[in-house]
């Protein structure tokens, strides 16, 4: 049985909050699941927008917001927590359900 690791999200814009801090708007496009052996599977419900890199290859940037349950269950430092672009708690959307209100890209 697979367990949810986190939500797959893409930035679809930005805004400035009441205190003048710039924040990003996120759209949930899927989920990251971990099986019993530790392998992670990405399930996309929408395909992320693509750009073309300097060599002409398509590139898509997707951010995984690690679920709180995954953080609570981790007793040791996991490979998810050691990623260089790990988010700050303040960067996380307050509710991913609000992201669904953003029009499709």
N, C-alpha and C positions, 0 to 999 in steps of 0.2 A: 504494500500500500504506500503510495506516495504522500509526502507531507508538503504543505505549502512553505516555500522559502520566502517568497516576497512577490510584490507586484511589478510587472514590467510597465514602464511609463516613458513617454516621450514629451519633451517640452513643446508646447503649442503657442507660446507667447509669454508675456510678462505683464506685471503691473507694479505700482508703487503702493505700499500699504499706508495706513494712517500716520505712521511715525516716519514716513519718508524712505523706508527701506525697499529696495527693488527686489521683487520675488518673481519666480517663474510659475506659469500655469502648467499643470501636468495632465496628460490624458492617459488613462489606464488602457493598455492595449493587450494585456495578457497576464500570465502568472508563471512563476518559476517554481518547479516541483522537485523535491529530492526523494530518491528511492532508498530502499534499505541498504544498498551498497555505497551510498554517498554520491551517486551520479546525479547531476542536475539536468532536468529537461525543461525547455522553454515552450510554453503553449501560447501561441499568438492568436488572439481573437480578431485583431486588426493588424495589417502589415504596417511597419513604421515607414515614414517618409524617407526616401533615399536621396543622397547627393552623390556627385561624382568626384572622386579624389583626383590628385594631380596626374596619376598614371592612367586615369580613365576608368577605374573600377568603381562599382556602386558601393556606397558606404551608408550604413544606418546606425545612428546612436540611440541606444536604449539604456535607461537607468533602471536598476533593480532596487526598489525600496524594500529592504529586509523587514519581514513582519516582526512585530513585538514578541510574538510567541517564540520565534526562532531565537531571538536574543535571550529570552528568559530561560529556554531549555539548554542553552549553551553554557557548560560549566568550564570549558577551557577556551582558549583563543582559537576561533575557527578561521578557515581560509576566507570566509565572507568578511569577517571583521578586519582582515589584514589588507584589503584592497586599497589602493592608493586614493581612489576617488570616493571613499566612503562618505556618505552624507552626514551632515550635522542634523540633530533633531529638529532644529529650527527650519531646515530646508524641506522637511517632509510636509506634504500637503496635510491640512487639518483633517480633511475627510476626502478620501479618494472618490466617494460618491459625488462630491461637488464637481470633480473633474469631468464626470460623464455629461455635465450640462454644457461643456464646451462644444461648439459645433464641429463636425468632422472636418478633417483637413483634406 
